[in-house]
């Protein structure tokens, strides 16, 4: 059965409302972290009661997961269809996105540190996320090596770990320096390990 105009309108309204909630949640989580975040404050900032917010997201964990999922889906869209060296350019595009929104950078810096505690609600998420990112970048570098685009002696697994460490470190530094650009440093690092010129769009 086709969706009625009223149903489509309600869906769009609900979708917009959820986006507003996620924007508000990102603001709060990026400022105080997960453990100190108040769902009441998030609800109040979008003129909702706690039951009203729970209608969209039943728990703080579900709300936080939705914030992360939205960012991850954006990253997946950037990387979609890319292979080998082109994936590396996609990683730079993601870094450009993050550099333009310091809230997301603060969010990951705060929560990733909090979640090192095995009892933290997001511990498993971040552990699995780091494992997935390392695996994906290692595979990307393997593909680049097979295509002859990786310099001799570059180990894909070790290089992937160094890239992630460099990216995380540069993002934290940038939080203390508004003029710092992690994109420039990441691009410079990648250029040192590949045999082709990496051209990044502004």
Order of alpha helices (4+ residues) and beta strands (2+ residues): alpha-alpha-alpha-alpha-alpha-alpha-alpha-alpha-alpha
